[in-house]
Amino acid sequence: MEAIGRTRWVIPEGYIPAESMVNANEELLSHEAACILNTGDQDASVTITIFFTDREPAGPYRETVGARRTKHVRFNNLSDPEQMPLGIPYASVIESDVPIVVQHTRLDSRAAEIALLSTMAYPVE
């Protein structure tokens, strides 16, 4: 299949709640994720840079998405070069050496009524 998507994506709104009602089950832990699809024939080398309101950016965080594969990258798990902070607003820029498609998902389990949000990231030309 032909590679589809763009090489640069922006998620302007980000927030990982610092608390969860369900801490024992990792699937229901409050989190944000970038769902990355690589339809092309070569692996995608992906970098994620995190921007904040009151400090310099963090990153780049590095991920590989295999050819003709998808990968869900939980922002909570980003730790190199630094642990992703919880409970503060942020934005992210996701760049790849080959075209990819990026979707943003948030699970907020601070209350018993769990909220799920999902939206497409903004593709940059």
OpenMM code with the backbone's topology and positions (N, CA, C; nanometers):
from openmm import Vec3, app, unit

residues = "MET GLU ALA ILE GLY ARG THR ARG TRP VAL ILE PRO GLU GLY TYR ILE PRO ALA GLU SER MET VAL ASN ALA ASN GLU GLU LEU LEU SER HIS GLU ALA ALA CYS ILE LEU ASN THR GLY ASP GLN ASP ALA SER VAL THR ILE THR ILE PHE PHE THR ASP ARG GLU PRO ALA GLY PRO TYR ARG GLU THR VAL GLY ALA ARG ARG THR LYS HIS VAL ARG PHE ASN ASN LEU SER ASP PRO GLU GLN MET PRO LEU GLY ILE PRO TYR ALA SER VAL ILE GLU SER ASP VAL PRO ILE VAL VAL GLN HIS THR ARG LEU ASP SER ARG ALA ALA GLU ILE ALA LEU LEU SER THR MET ALA TYR PRO VAL GLU".split()
positions = [
    Vec3(0.0840, -0.1180, 0.0000),
    Vec3(0.0000, 0.0000, 0.0000),
    Vec3(0.0884, 0.1242, 0.0000),
    Vec3(0.0419, 0.2254, -0.0647),
    Vec3(0.1120, 0.3532, -0.0675),
    Vec3(0.1094, 0.4178, 0.0711),
    Vec3(0.2178, 0.4860, 0.1063),
    Vec3(0.2218, 0.5592, 0.2335),
    Vec3(0.1226, 0.6747, 0.2264),
    Vec3(0.0390, 0.6875, 0.3296),
    Vec3(-0.0566, 0.7981, 0.3348),
    Vec3(-0.0319, 0.8799, 0.4603),
    Vec3(-0.0746, 1.0054, 0.4569),
    Vec3(-0.0615, 1.0924, 0.5727),
    Vec3(0.0339, 1.2069, 0.5465),
    Vec3(0.0898, 1.2586, 0.6545),
    Vec3(0.1830, 1.3705, 0.6511),
    Vec3(0.3035, 1.3366, 0.7396),
    Vec3(0.4061, 1.4173, 0.7306),
    Vec3(0.5252, 1.3939, 0.8129),
    Vec3(0.5284, 1.4806, 0.9386),
    Vec3(0.4348, 1.5767, 0.9516),
    Vec3(0.4297, 1.6617, 1.0703),
    Vec3(0.2853, 1.6809, 1.1146),
    Vec3(0.2619, 1.6590, 1.2444),
    Vec3(0.1287, 1.6680, 1.3025),
    Vec3(0.1345, 1.7491, 1.4312),
    Vec3(0.0249, 1.8177, 1.4614),
    Vec3(0.0178, 1.8991, 1.5824),
    Vec3(-0.1057, 1.8604, 1.6628),
    Vec3(-0.0863, 1.8433, 1.7935),
    Vec3(-0.1980, 1.8269, 1.8874),
    Vec3(-0.1881, 1.9472, 1.9815),
    Vec3(-0.2684, 2.0521, 1.9570),
    Vec3(-0.2520, 2.1750, 2.0338),
    Vec3(-0.3050, 2.1671, 2.1769),
    Vec3(-0.3872, 2.0690, 2.2081),
    Vec3(-0.4468, 2.0595, 2.3409),
    Vec3(-0.4082, 1.9276, 2.4050),
    Vec3(-0.3475, 1.9360, 2.5214),
    Vec3(-0.3113, 1.8155, 2.5930),
    Vec3(-0.3213, 1.8375, 2.7429),
    Vec3(-0.3623, 1.7342, 2.8136),
    Vec3(-0.3704, 1.7397, 2.9601),
    Vec3(-0.3888, 1.5971, 3.0104),
    Vec3(-0.2957, 1.5511, 3.0924),
    Vec3(-0.3070, 1.4188, 3.1518),
    Vec3(-0.3454, 1.4376, 3.2980),
    Vec3(-0.4652, 1.3982, 3.3373),
    Vec3(-0.5033, 1.4122, 3.4783),
    Vec3(-0.4044, 1.3392, 3.5693),
    Vec3(-0.3732, 1.4013, 3.6820),
    Vec3(-0.2784, 1.3423, 3.7764),
    Vec3(-0.3427, 1.2322, 3.8598),
    Vec3(-0.4755, 1.2253, 3.8592),
    Vec3(-0.5453, 1.1261, 3.9401),
    Vec3(-0.6371, 1.0412, 3.8531),
    Vec3(-0.6686, 0.9249, 3.9062),
    Vec3(-0.7638, 0.8342, 3.8430),
    Vec3(-0.8448, 0.7672, 3.9526),
    Vec3(-0.9697, 0.7394, 3.9237),
    Vec3(-1.0528, 0.6636, 4.0180),
    Vec3(-1.0100, 0.5177, 4.0201),
    Vec3(-0.9569, 0.4713, 3.9085),
    Vec3(-0.9224, 0.3301, 3.8932),
    Vec3(-0.7724, 0.3186, 3.8716),
    Vec3(-0.6941, 0.3157, 3.9776),
    Vec3(-0.5490, 0.3096, 3.9637),
    Vec3(-0.4969, 0.1677, 3.9486),
    Vec3(-0.5758, 0.0677, 3.9868),
    Vec3(-0.5277, -0.0703, 3.9827),
    Vec3(-0.5264, -0.1273, 3.8411),
    Vec3(-0.6097, -0.0754, 3.7538),
    Vec3(-0.6226, -0.1290, 3.6189),
    Vec3(-0.5612, -0.0304, 3.5207),
    Vec3(-0.4443, -0.0632, 3.4637),
    Vec3(-0.3745, 0.0303, 3.3748),
    Vec3(-0.4592, 0.0716, 3.2549),
    Vec3(-0.5463, -0.0157, 3.2074),
    Vec3(-0.6306, 0.0196, 3.0931),
    Vec3(-0.7223, 0.1364, 3.1247),
    Vec3(-0.7646, 0.1502, 3.2512),
    Vec3(-0.8558, 0.2566, 3.2899),
    Vec3(-0.7863, 0.3722, 3.3605),
    Vec3(-0.6542, 0.3727, 3.3640),
    Vec3(-0.5781, 0.4821, 3.4210),
    Vec3(-0.5909, 0.6040, 3.3296),
    Vec3(-0.6147, 0.7225, 3.3876),
    Vec3(-0.6224, 0.8437, 3.3059),
    Vec3(-0.4964, 0.8557, 3.2205),
    Vec3(-0.5154, 0.8807, 3.0907),
    Vec3(-0.3994, 0.8912, 3.0019),
    Vec3(-0.4355, 0.9634, 2.8729),
    Vec3(-0.3327, 1.0009, 2.7997),
    Vec3(-0.3468, 1.0498, 2.6631),
    Vec3(-0.2588, 0.9637, 2.5750),
    Vec3(-0.2988, 0.9492, 2.4501),
    Vec3(-0.2230, 0.8668, 2.3574),
    Vec3(-0.2247, 0.9284, 2.2186),
    Vec3(-0.1162, 0.9058, 2.1458),
    Vec3(-0.1117, 0.9356, 2.0036),
    Vec3(-0.1204, 0.8004, 1.9338),
    Vec3(-0.2248, 0.7834, 1.8561),
    Vec3(-0.2430, 0.6605, 1.7799),
    Vec3(-0.1829, 0.6873, 1.6417),
    Vec3(-0.0752, 0.6183, 1.6103),
    Vec3(0.0026, 0.6469, 1.4897),
    Vec3(-0.0117, 0.5305, 1.3921),
    Vec3(-0.0495, 0.5625, 1.2689),
    Vec3(-0.0655, 0.4626, 1.1631),
    Vec3(0.0393, 0.4855, 1.0559),
    Vec3(0.1128, 0.3809, 1.0225),
    Vec3(0.2126, 0.3840, 0.9152),
    Vec3(0.1701, 0.2816, 0.8102),
    Vec3(0.1153, 0.3297, 0.6985),
    Vec3(0.0700, 0.2384, 0.5927),
    Vec3(0.1790, 0.2077, 0.4910),
    Vec3(0.2933, 0.2747, 0.5016),
    Vec3(0.3993, 0.2605, 0.4028),
    Vec3(0.4829, 0.1347, 0.4190),
    Vec3(0.5794, 0.1203, 0.3288),
    Vec3(0.6643, 0.0013, 0.3238),
    Vec3(0.7942, 0.0136, 0.4036),
    Vec3(0.8159, 0.1268, 0.4698),
    Vec3(0.9355, 0.1386, 0.5540),
    Vec3(0.8963, 0.1898, 0.6926),
    Vec3(0.9759, 0.1484, 0.7930),
    Vec3(0.9507, 0.1902, 0.9305),
    Vec3(0.9540, 0.3422, 0.9410),
    Vec3(0.8741, 0.3959, 1.0310),
    Vec3(0.8694, 0.5401, 1.0564),
    Vec3(0.9492, 0.5715, 1.1824),
    Vec3(1.0453, 0.6610, 1.1704),
    Vec3(1.1167, 0.7144, 1.2870),
    Vec3(1.0423, 0.8401, 1.3288),
    Vec3(0.9828, 0.8363, 1.4469),
    Vec3(0.8932, 0.9414, 1.4930),
    Vec3(0.9547, 1.0123, 1.6125),
    Vec3(0.9433, 1.1448, 1.6144),
    Vec3(0.9823, 1.2225, 1.7318),
    Vec3(0.8614, 1.3004, 1.7816),
    Vec3(0.8536, 1.3141, 1.9130),
    Vec3(0.7464, 1.3895, 1.9773),
    Vec3(0.8119, 1.4973, 2.0626),
    Vec3(0.7727, 1.6228, 2.0397),
    Vec3(0.8206, 1.7345, 2.1206),
    Vec3(0.7006, 1.7923, 2.1945),
    Vec3(0.7176, 1.8145, 2.3251),
    Vec3(0.6096, 1.8620, 2.4112),
    Vec3(0.6335, 2.0088, 2.4464),
    Vec3(0.5309, 2.0916, 2.4294),
    Vec3(0.5384, 2.2342, 2.4591),
    Vec3(0.4504, 2.2670, 2.5792),
    Vec3(0.4980, 2.3620, 2.6632),
    Vec3(0.4284, 2.3996, 2.7862),
    Vec3(0.4001, 2.5500, 2.7878),
    Vec3(0.3164, 2.5929, 2.8794),
    Vec3(0.2841, 2.7355, 2.8908),
    Vec3(0.3929, 2.8144, 2.9613),
    Vec3(0.4719, 2.7499, 3.0477),
    Vec3(0.5622, 2.8261, 3.1342),
    Vec3(0.7045, 2.7718, 3.1419),
    Vec3(0.7447, 2.6895, 3.0453),
    Vec3(0.8816, 2.6369, 3.0455),
    Vec3(0.9212, 2.5952, 2.9049),
    Vec3(1.0477, 2.5639, 2.8877),
    Vec3(1.0985, 2.5209, 2.7575),
    Vec3(1.0413, 2.3829, 2.7209),
    Vec3(1.0374, 2.3505, 2.5914),
    Vec3(0.9831, 2.2215, 2.5475),
    Vec3(1.0624, 2.1021, 2.6018),
    Vec3(0.9961, 1.9883, 2.6075),
    Vec3(1.0575, 1.8608, 2.6462),
    Vec3(1.0682, 1.7731, 2.5216),
    Vec3(1.1724, 1.6928, 2.5183),
    Vec3(1.1903, 1.6024, 2.4052),
    Vec3(1.3186, 1.6331, 2.3316),
    Vec3(1.3374, 1.5713, 2.2185),
    Vec3(1.2389, 1.4857, 2.1541),
    Vec3(1.2326, 1.3459, 2.2159),
    Vec3(1.1096, 1.2950, 2.2229),
    Vec3(1.0858, 1.1555, 2.2592),
    Vec3(1.0867, 1.0789, 2.1273),
    Vec3(1.1468, 0.9623, 2.1241),
    Vec3(1.1627, 0.8879, 1.9988),
    Vec3(1.0841, 0.7568, 2.0016),
    Vec3(1.0147, 0.7319, 1.8925),
    Vec3(0.9374, 0.6089, 1.8751),
    Vec3(0.9609, 0.5566, 1.7339),
    Vec3(0.9452, 0.4270, 1.7163),
    Vec3(0.9474, 0.3660, 1.5839),
    Vec3(0.8136, 0.2984, 1.5611),
    Vec3(0.7554, 0.3245, 1.4443),
    Vec3(0.6309, 0.2584, 1.4053),
    Vec3(0.6639, 0.1752, 1.2826),
    Vec3(0.6488, 0.0463, 1.2962),
    Vec3(0.6854, -0.0443, 1.1887),
    Vec3(0.6080, -0.0193, 1.0605),
    Vec3(0.6660, -0.0633, 0.9499),
    Vec3(0.5989, -0.0538, 0.8203),
    Vec3(0.4676, -0.1318, 0.8256),
    Vec3(0.3623, -0.0710, 0.7700),
    Vec3(0.2283, -0.1324, 0.7657),
    Vec3(0.1787, -0.1719, 0.9058),
    Vec3(0.2073, -0.0852, 1.0038),
    Vec3(0.1688, -0.1116, 1.1425),
    Vec3(0.1076, 0.0129, 1.2058),
    Vec3(0.0459, -0.0080, 1.3215),
    Vec3(-0.0047, 0.1012, 1.4039),
    Vec3(0.0562, 0.0882, 1.5423),
    Vec3(0.0687, 0.2010, 1.6100),
    Vec3(0.1250, 0.2013, 1.7453),
    Vec3(0.0531, 0.3075, 1.8277),
    Vec3(0.0127, 0.2688, 1.9469),
    Vec3(-0.0497, 0.3630, 2.0397),
    Vec3(0.0563, 0.4035, 2.1416),
    Vec3(0.0950, 0.5289, 2.1376),
    Vec3(0.1986, 0.5815, 2.2265),
    Vec3(0.1305, 0.6575, 2.3390),
    Vec3(0.1372, 0.6036, 2.4599),
    Vec3(0.0801, 0.6723, 2.5758),
    Vec3(0.1760, 0.7810, 2.6217),
    Vec3(0.1263, 0.9035, 2.6248),
    Vec3(0.2094, 1.0143, 2.6701),
    Vec3(0.2530, 0.9933, 2.8148),
    Vec3(0.1703, 0.9306, 2.8973),
    Vec3(0.2068, 0.9017, 3.0373),
    Vec3(0.3367, 0.8229, 3.0456),
    Vec3(0.3639, 0.7392, 2.9467),
    Vec3(0.4805, 0.6514, 2.9503),
    Vec3(0.6063, 0.7148, 2.8921),
    Vec3(0.5958, 0.8357, 2.8380),
    Vec3(0.7149, 0.9014, 2.7839),
    Vec3(0.8076, 0.9378, 2.9001),
    Vec3(0.9325, 0.8901, 2.8933),
    Vec3(1.0232, 0.9128, 3.0061),
    Vec3(1.1653, 0.9504, 2.9651),
    Vec3(1.1994, 0.9402, 2.8385),
    Vec3(1.3350, 0.9714, 2.7954),
    Vec3(1.3281, 1.0740, 2.6831),
    Vec3(1.3691, 1.1979, 2.7078),
    Vec3(1.4715, 1.2407, 2.8016),
    Vec3(1.4217, 1.2827, 2.9411),
    Vec3(1.2911, 1.2930, 2.9639),
    Vec3(1.2405, 1.3225, 3.0980),
    Vec3(1.0998, 1.2662, 3.1114),
    Vec3(1.0578, 1.2426, 3.2340),
    Vec3(0.9234, 1.1895, 3.2580),
    Vec3(0.8194, 1.2944, 3.2189),
    Vec3(0.7183, 1.2522, 3.1468),
    Vec3(0.6092, 1.3400, 3.1073),
    Vec3(0.5342, 1.3839, 3.2328),
    Vec3(0.5172, 1.5152, 3.2545),
    Vec3(0.4475, 1.5616, 3.3742),
    Vec3(0.2966, 1.5413, 3.3648),
    Vec3(0.2344, 1.5218, 3.4789),
    Vec3(0.0888, 1.5053, 3.4874),
    Vec3(0.0267, 1.6314, 3.5459),
    Vec3(-0.0990, 1.6551, 3.5112),
    Vec3(-0.1750, 1.7617, 3.5732),
    Vec3(-0.1431, 1.9018, 3.5243),
    Vec3(-0.0751, 1.9159, 3.4092),
    Vec3(-0.0496, 2.0482, 3.3534),
    Vec3(-0.0801, 2.0483, 3.2035),
    Vec3(-0.1272, 2.1604, 3.1502),
    Vec3(-0.1566, 2.1675, 3.0071),
    Vec3(-0.0297, 2.1600, 2.9226),
    Vec3(-0.0431, 2.1023, 2.8041),
    Vec3(0.0688, 2.0940, 2.7107),
    Vec3(0.0155, 2.0809, 2.5686),
    Vec3(0.1043, 2.0925, 2.4726),
    Vec3(0.0747, 2.0679, 2.3312),
    Vec3(0.1886, 1.9833, 2.2764),
    Vec3(0.1662, 1.9188, 2.1625),
    Vec3(0.2714, 1.8339, 2.1079),
    Vec3(0.2827, 1.8489, 1.9569),
    Vec3(0.4063, 1.8315, 1.9100),
    Vec3(0.4348, 1.8256, 1.7671),
    Vec3(0.4954, 1.6883, 1.7413),
    Vec3(0.4382, 1.6167, 1.6451),
    Vec3(0.4829, 1.4816, 1.6117),
    Vec3(0.5375, 1.4854, 1.4692),
    Vec3(0.6642, 1.4439, 1.4542),
    Vec3(0.7302, 1.4471, 1.3239),
    Vec3(0.7802, 1.3082, 1.2875),
    Vec3(0.7783, 1.2787, 1.1583),
    Vec3(0.8177, 1.1475, 1.1095),
    Vec3(0.8988, 1.1624, 0.9817),
    Vec3(0.9849, 1.0651, 0.9555),
    Vec3(1.0627, 1.0683, 0.8325),
    Vec3(0.9862, 1.0118, 0.7130),
    Vec3(0.8697, 0.9523, 0.7373),
    Vec3(0.7807, 0.9048, 0.6310),
    Vec3(0.6383, 0.9472, 0.6657),
    Vec3(0.5476, 0.9526, 0.5688),
    Vec3(0.4110, 0.9924, 0.5995),
    Vec3(0.3437, 0.8962, 0.6988),
    Vec3(0.2729, 0.9544, 0.7950),
    Vec3(0.1955, 0.8803, 0.8946),
    Vec3(0.0630, 0.9521, 0.9162),
    Vec3(-0.0288, 0.8864, 0.9858),
    Vec3(-0.1545, 0.9471, 1.0273),
    Vec3(-0.1573, 0.9415, 1.1796),
    Vec3(-0.2018, 1.0520, 1.2443),
    Vec3(-0.2019, 1.0604, 1.3902),
    Vec3(-0.3409, 1.0959, 1.4411),
    Vec3(-0.3858, 1.0200, 1.5394),
    Vec3(-0.5110, 1.0481, 1.6099),
    Vec3(-0.4775, 1.0657, 1.7576),
    Vec3(-0.5457, 1.1578, 1.8232),
    Vec3(-0.5228, 1.1885, 1.9653),
    Vec3(-0.6398, 1.1347, 2.0478),
    Vec3(-0.6083, 1.0671, 2.1593),
    Vec3(-0.7117, 1.0107, 2.2467),
    Vec3(-0.6797, 1.0436, 2.3919),
    Vec3(-0.7827, 1.0786, 2.4683),
    Vec3(-0.7681, 1.1010, 2.6129),
    Vec3(-0.8724, 1.0179, 2.6861),
    Vec3(-0.8269, 0.9487, 2.7894),
    Vec3(-0.9166, 0.8800, 2.8821),
    Vec3(-0.9032, 0.9507, 3.0159),
    Vec3(-1.0142, 1.0072, 3.0645),
    Vec3(-1.0157, 1.0785, 3.1924),
    Vec3(-1.1004, 0.9971, 3.2891),
    Vec3(-1.0323, 0.9336, 3.3849),
    Vec3(-1.1039, 0.8483, 3.4803),
    Vec3(-1.0984, 0.9060, 3.6223),
    Vec3(-1.0977, 1.0399, 3.6318),
    Vec3(-1.0978, 1.1033, 3.7638),
    Vec3(-1.2293, 1.0814, 3.8364),
    Vec3(-1.3364, 1.0588, 3.7637),
    Vec3(-1.4679, 1.0359, 3.8236),
    Vec3(-1.5193, 0.8997, 3.7797),
    Vec3(-1.6209, 0.8516, 3.8499),
    Vec3(-1.6781, 0.7212, 3.8167),
    Vec3(-1.7327, 0.7204, 3.6736),
    Vec3(-1.7788, 0.8352, 3.6256),
    Vec3(-1.8277, 0.8479, 3.4880),
    Vec3(-1.7073, 0.8764, 3.3986),
    Vec3(-1.6445, 0.7733, 3.3518),
    Vec3(-1.5215, 0.7848, 3.2731),
    Vec3(-1.5501, 0.8573, 3.1412),
    Vec3(-1.4622, 0.9525, 3.1067),
    Vec3(-1.4778, 1.0290, 2.9834),
    Vec3(-1.3704, 0.9878, 2.8834),
    Vec3(-1.4096, 0.9727, 2.7579),
    Vec3(-1.3165, 0.9394, 2.6508),
    Vec3(-1.3308, 1.0446, 2.5406),
    Vec3(-1.2185, 1.0983, 2.4967),
    Vec3(-1.2159, 1.1974, 2.3909),
    Vec3(-1.1205, 1.1487, 2.2843),
    Vec3(-1.1585, 1.1633, 2.1596),
    Vec3(-1.0682, 1.1263, 2.0514),
    Vec3(-1.0890, 1.2225, 1.9360),
    Vec3(-0.9797, 1.2672, 1.8761),
    Vec3(-0.9863, 1.3602, 1.7645),
    Vec3(-0.8633, 1.3419, 1.6756),
    Vec3(-0.8747, 1.3796, 1.5525),
    Vec3(-0.7597, 1.3742, 1.4624),
    Vec3(-0.6655, 1.4879, 1.4954),
    Vec3(-0.5368, 1.4612, 1.4894),
    Vec3(-0.4366, 1.5659, 1.5047),
    Vec3(-0.4422, 1.6552, 1.3805),
    Vec3(-0.3819, 1.7717, 1.3892),
    Vec3(-0.3788, 1.8644, 1.2767),
    Vec3(-0.2564, 1.8359, 1.1895),
    Vec3(-0.2778, 1.8036, 1.0610),
    Vec3(-0.1631, 1.7754, 0.9729),
    Vec3(-0.1020, 1.9049, 0.9213),
    Vec3(0.0298, 1.9152, 0.9277),
    Vec3(0.1003, 2.0327, 0.8798),
    Vec3(0.1597, 1.9992, 0.7435),
    Vec3(0.1443, 2.0883, 0.6491),
    Vec3(0.1970, 2.0660, 0.5135),
    Vec3(0.3480, 2.0722, 0.5124),
] * unit.nanometer
topology = app.Topology()
chain = topology.addChain("A")
for resn in residues:
    res = topology.addResidue(resn, chain)
    for name in ("N", "CA", "C"):
        topology.addAtom(name, app.Element.getBySymbol(name[0]), res)
